[in-house]
Amino acid sequence: MLVEKNVSLQPYNTFGIVARAHALVRVRQPDDLLAVAELLAAQRRQIALSPRQRVAPELEPLVLGGGSNIVLTGDVRKLVLKIEIPGRRLVSEDEHGYLIEAGAGEKWHDFVAWTLEQGWPGLENLALIPGTVGAAPVQNIGAYGVELQDRFHSLDAIDLWTGQPLRLNASQCAFGYRDSVFKHHPPHLPDVAGRDSPSSPTLLAAGMGLAGRAVITRVRFWLPKPWKPVLGYADLERQMQTSGIHQPDARQIFDWVVEVRQQKLPNPQEIGNAGSFFKNPTVSPEQCDDIIAREPRIVHYPMPDGSIKLAAGWLIDACGWKGKSMGQAGVYPRQALVLVNLGKGEHSATGGEVMTLAKAIQTSVYERYGIRLEPEPVVV
């Protein structure tokens, strides 16, 4: 395991924020994580922690994939694990579907494009989402009517507490809206011989948190046959009407999604950003009716559980934030849901400026609508 010192993280976060890692390890194969686990075990021994106790927060590594869902507010003193595990393959195929696998370091969009090139449709609605394959289950990414959990089969990970491999199914990942078991910290466990270990199927099935503990190495997806298009979103409906194509194939949907996202969202290589900055909030039907009475044009979608999802971008725009800025952090003029870095290089926005702007937006939306917006990116 090679530990690099004093590494610039500006190229590794899509916001382009200036920050440095005191120590960074490039994880190019699962075995690299075994060396990290040994290092953490040595640190636990130094501070007399039980193997079943949580590592102190300052000792937890920071897992970094594509850096598309993170806001750095300063230099990172934690050990940064830069996940670069490659690989794509068809695991199996039968009359019901395709089982495919990718390394955690693969770029998500490139992987989606590759599946279509092989003739394996099913991920096309998730085109052009930034980040890596390994980060996709953490966030349970989703777009245009499809979430990762809809196509997920299983994943492999390494338990940094024990060095043991894990294989988790969808239930054990505890997927929710932009949520999973990987975003929650595990509880403190009693160190009692013979009880369930932190890696036991019993605890994992109960949705025990894995943040700071398990690192994803490979992810598998199940793409069912026969393929069925998902076209419920207004943007795709407009694409059908404009093109005159009412029975698109998977490649056509892929192209439409790319076109729509490129029109709405800035390219991180040109304007630093982390994509959608806030989650779309959900409210009760009664709350939605109250808002509609005041704002008849509010964009909203009924959910299967009876709640109503509101478009966070619409709420932010209605509060007058589109195109506004604080320091070098701004709200993208074409999509109020996206915060952007208006600076470049050493003069880029700081993480503090980004979060100051985000908090001002949250306050504005809450004061007007009584709704608390929750950020999507991880703030470090």
C-alpha positions in Angstrom: 0.0 0.0 0.0 1.5 3.3 -1.1 0.5 6.3 1.0 0.8 9.6 -0.8 1.3 12.7 1.3 0.0 16.3 0.9 -2.1 15.6 -2.2 -4.2 18.2 -3.9 -7.8 17.2 -4.0 -8.9 20.0 -6.4 -8.8 17.6 -9.4 -10.7 15.0 -7.5 -13.8 16.9 -6.6 -16.2 18.2 -9.3 -16.8 21.4 -7.4 -13.2 22.3 -8.1 -12.7 23.4 -4.5 -9.1 23.9 -3.3 -8.2 21.4 -0.6 -5.4 19.0 0.2 -5.3 15.5 1.7 -2.7 14.9 4.4 -2.6 11.3 3.2 -4.1 9.4 0.2 -4.2 5.8 -0.9 -5.2 4.8 -4.4 -7.3 1.7 -4.1 -6.8 -0.2 -7.4 -7.7 -3.7 -6.1 -9.6 -5.1 -3.1 -6.3 -6.3 -1.5 -5.3 -2.6 -1.1 -8.2 -2.3 1.4 -6.8 -5.2 3.5 -3.7 -3.1 4.1 -5.9 -0.2 5.1 -7.8 -2.5 7.5 -4.5 -3.5 9.1 -3.6 0.1 9.5 -6.9 0.9 11.2 -6.5 -2.1 13.5 -3.1 -0.8 14.6 -4.6 2.6 15.3 -7.4 0.9 17.4 -4.8 -1.0 19.4 -2.9 2.2 20.1 -6.0 3.8 21.6 -7.3 0.6 23.2 -10.5 0.3 21.1 -12.3 -3.1 20.9 -12.6 -4.5 17.4 -16.3 -4.0 17.8 -16.1 -0.4 18.8 -16.3 2.4 16.3 -13.1 3.9 15.1 -12.8 7.5 16.3 -14.3 9.9 13.7 -11.0 11.6 13.1 -9.5 8.1 12.2 -12.3 7.1 9.8 -11.1 7.1 6.3 -12.7 9.3 3.7 -13.8 7.3 0.7 -13.6 9.2 -2.6 -15.0 8.0 -5.9 -15.6 10.5 -8.6 -15.8 13.4 -6.1 -19.2 14.4 -7.6 -21.1 14.4 -4.4 -18.8 16.1 -1.9 -18.2 19.6 -0.6 -14.7 20.1 0.9 -14.7 22.8 3.6 -10.9 22.6 4.3 -7.9 20.3 4.1 -8.7 16.6 4.9 -6.8 15.2 7.8 -8.4 11.7 7.4 -6.8 9.1 5.3 -8.4 9.5 1.8 -9.2 6.3 -0.1 -9.3 7.1 -3.8 -11.3 4.2 -5.3 -9.9 3.2 -8.7 -10.9 -0.5 -9.0 -11.6 -1.2 -12.7 -13.5 -3.9 -14.5 -16.7 -4.7 -16.5 -18.2 -8.1 -17.3 -21.3 -10.1 -18.0 -21.6 -12.5 -15.1 -24.5 -14.6 -16.6 -27.5 -14.4 -18.9 -30.7 -16.4 -19.1 -34.2 -16.0 -20.5 -35.1 -13.7 -17.7 -32.3 -11.1 -17.9 -28.6 -10.2 -17.7 -26.4 -10.1 -14.6 -23.6 -7.6 -15.1 -20.8 -6.5 -12.8 -18.5 -3.4 -12.6 -15.5 -2.4 -10.5 -16.2 0.4 -8.0 -13.8 2.7 -9.8 -15.5 2.6 -13.2 -17.1 5.9 -14.3 -20.8 5.5 -14.0 -21.8 7.1 -17.3 -19.2 5.2 -19.3 -20.5 2.0 -17.7 -24.1 2.8 -18.7 -23.0 3.5 -22.3 -21.0 0.3 -22.4 -24.0 -1.8 -21.3 -26.0 -0.4 -24.2 -23.2 -1.1 -26.6 -23.3 -4.7 -25.5 -27.0 -4.9 -26.1 -28.0 -5.0 -22.4 -30.6 -2.3 -21.8 -32.0 -1.1 -18.5 -29.8 1.6 -17.2 -30.4 4.2 -19.9 -32.5 6.6 -17.7 -29.5 6.9 -15.4 -27.2 8.3 -18.2 -24.8 11.2 -17.6 -25.0 11.0 -13.8 -21.5 11.9 -12.6 -19.5 9.7 -10.2 -18.4 6.1 -10.1 -20.1 2.8 -10.0 -19.0 2.3 -6.4 -20.6 5.5 -5.3 -23.9 4.8 -7.0 -25.3 2.4 -4.3 -24.2 4.7 -1.5 -26.4 7.5 -2.8 -29.0 5.2 -4.5 -28.8 7.4 -7.5 -31.9 8.0 -9.6 -33.2 10.0 -12.5 -36.2 10.0 -14.9 -38.3 7.4 -13.1 -35.5 4.9 -12.3 -33.4 4.4 -9.2 -30.4 2.3 -8.8 -32.3 -0.1 -6.4 -34.6 -0.9 -9.3 -31.7 -2.6 -11.2 -29.5 -3.6 -8.3 -28.5 -7.2 -7.6 -25.7 -7.3 -5.1 -22.3 -5.8 -4.2 -19.0 -6.8 -2.7 -17.3 -4.7 0.0 -14.4 -5.0 2.4 -15.1 -4.5 6.1 -12.4 -2.1 7.3 -13.0 -3.2 10.9 -12.1 -6.9 10.3 -10.6 -7.0 6.8 -13.3 -9.5 5.9 -15.2 -9.5 2.6 -18.9 -8.7 2.6 -21.6 -9.5 -0.1 -24.8 -7.5 0.4 -28.1 -7.9 -1.4 -30.7 -5.1 -1.8 -32.4 -5.7 1.5 -29.1 -5.4 3.4 -28.2 -2.2 1.6 -31.4 -0.6 3.1 -32.0 1.6 0.1 -34.1 4.8 0.5 -34.5 8.0 -1.4 -30.9 9.1 -2.0 -30.0 6.9 1.0 -28.5 3.5 1.9 -26.8 1.7 4.8 -23.5 3.2 3.7 -24.6 6.7 4.7 -25.3 5.8 8.4 -22.8 5.0 11.1 -23.0 1.7 12.9 -24.1 1.7 16.6 -21.6 0.9 19.4 -21.7 -2.9 19.9 -21.0 -4.8 23.2 -17.8 -6.7 23.0 -19.3 -10.1 24.1 -17.8 -13.3 22.9 -20.1 -15.5 20.9 -22.4 -12.6 19.9 -23.0 -11.4 16.4 -19.9 -9.8 14.9 -20.2 -6.4 13.0 -20.0 -8.4 9.8 -22.8 -10.9 10.6 -25.7 -11.3 8.2 -28.1 -10.8 11.2 -26.9 -7.2 11.9 -26.5 -6.4 8.2 -30.1 -7.5 7.5 -31.2 -5.3 10.3 -29.9 -2.3 8.4 -26.9 -1.6 10.6 -25.0 1.5 9.4 -21.8 0.9 7.4 -20.5 4.4 7.0 -16.8 4.7 7.8 -16.6 0.9 7.9 -17.3 -0.8 4.6 -15.9 0.1 1.3 -17.6 -1.1 -1.9 -15.3 -2.9 -4.4 -17.7 -4.3 -7.0 -21.4 -3.9 -7.9 -23.7 -6.2 -9.8 -26.9 -5.3 -11.7 -29.8 -7.3 -12.9 -31.3 -6.1 -16.2 -34.5 -7.9 -16.9 -35.9 -9.3 -20.1 -38.1 -8.3 -21.8 -36.9 -4.7 -21.7 -39.6 -2.1 -20.9 -39.1 1.6 -21.4 -39.6 4.0 -18.5 -41.1 7.2 -19.9 -43.2 8.8 -17.2 -41.2 12.1 -16.8 -42.3 15.3 -18.5 -38.9 15.9 -20.0 -39.0 12.6 -21.8 -42.6 13.1 -22.9 -41.5 16.4 -24.5 -38.7 14.6 -26.3 -41.2 12.1 -27.7 -43.5 14.9 -28.9 -40.7 17.0 -30.4 -39.0 14.0 -32.2 -42.2 12.2 -33.2 -40.8 9.0 -31.9 -43.4 7.4 -29.6 -41.8 4.0 -29.2 -38.2 4.7 -28.5 -35.6 2.0 -27.9 -33.1 2.1 -25.0 -30.4 3.9 -27.0 -32.9 6.7 -28.0 -33.9 7.2 -24.3 -30.2 7.3 -23.4 -29.6 10.0 -26.0 -32.7 12.0 -24.8 -31.6 11.8 -21.2 -28.1 13.0 -22.1 -29.5 15.9 -24.2 -31.9 17.0 -21.4 -29.2 16.8 -18.7 -26.7 18.8 -20.8 -29.3 21.5 -21.3 -30.1 21.8 -17.6 -26.9 21.0 -15.9 -23.4 22.5 -16.3 -20.4 20.4 -17.3 -18.2 20.1 -14.2 -15.1 20.4 -16.4 -16.3 23.9 -17.4 -18.2 25.1 -14.3 -17.5 23.4 -10.9 -20.6 21.8 -9.4 -21.9 18.7 -7.6 -25.0 18.3 -9.6 -28.3 18.5 -7.8 -27.5 20.1 -4.4 -30.7 19.5 -2.6 -33.0 16.5 -2.3 -36.6 16.9 -3.6 -38.6 17.1 -0.4 -41.7 15.0 0.3 -44.8 16.3 2.0 -48.2 15.1 3.0 -51.1 15.6 0.6 -52.5 18.2 3.0 -49.3 20.1 3.0 -49.2 20.0 -0.7 -52.8 21.3 -1.0 -51.9 24.2 1.3 -48.9 25.1 -0.9 -50.9 24.7 -4.1 -53.5 27.1 -2.7 -50.8 29.8 -2.6 -48.6 28.6 -5.5 -50.8 26.8 -8.1 -47.9 26.2 -10.5 -45.7 24.3 -8.0 -44.2 21.2 -9.6 -45.2 18.1 -7.6 -45.4 14.3 -8.1 -47.5 11.8 -6.2 -45.5 8.9 -4.7 -46.5 5.3 -4.3 -46.7 5.7 -0.5 -49.3 8.5 -0.8 -46.8 11.3 -0.1 -46.1 14.1 -2.6 -42.6 14.9 -3.9 -42.0 18.6 -4.6 -39.4 19.9 -7.0 -36.7 21.5 -4.9 -35.4 23.5 -7.9 -38.9 25.1 -8.3 -39.0 26.1 -4.7 -35.6 27.7 -4.9 -36.4 29.5 -8.1 -39.7 30.8 -6.6 -37.7 32.3 -3.8 -35.6 34.3 -6.3 -32.3 32.5 -6.0 -31.7 31.5 -9.7 -28.5 33.3 -10.9 -27.7 34.8 -7.5 -24.3 34.4 -5.8 -22.4 34.7 -2.6 -18.7 35.2 -3.0 -17.6 32.8 -5.7 -20.5 30.4 -5.1 -23.6 30.8 -7.2 -26.9 29.3 -8.2 -26.9 28.1 -11.8 -29.0 30.4 -14.0 -30.5 27.4 -16.0 -31.3 25.2 -13.0 -31.8 26.6 -9.5 -31.2 23.1 -7.9 -27.5 23.3 -8.9 -24.9 25.4 -7.0 -21.8 26.3 -8.9 -18.2 27.4 -8.5 -17.9 30.8 -10.2 -14.1 30.9 -9.7 -11.2 29.0 -11.2 -8.0 27.5 -10.0 -6.7 29.2 -6.8 -9.5 31.7 -7.0 -12.3 29.0 -6.9 -15.1 29.1 -4.4 -14.4 27.8 -1.0 -16.4 25.1 0.7 -17.4 27.7 3.3 -18.9 30.0 0.6 -20.8 27.1 -0.9 -22.3 26.1 2.4 -23.1 29.7 3.3 -25.1 30.0 0.1 -26.8 26.7 0.7 -27.8 27.6 4.2 -29.2 31.0 3.0 -31.3 29.1 0.4 -32.5 26.6 3.1 -33.6 29.5 5.3 -35.4 31.3 2.5 -37.4 28.2 1.4 -38.3 27.4 5.0 -39.5 30.9 5.8 -41.7 30.9 2.7 -43.0 27.4 2.5 -42.2 25.8 5.9 -40.1 23.1 4.1 -36.6 22.2 5.1 -34.3 21.3 2.2 -31.8 18.6 2.8 -28.4 18.8 0.9 -27.4 15.8 -1.2 -23.6 16.1 -1.1 -21.5 15.0 1.8 -19.9 18.0 3.6 -16.4 17.3 4.9 
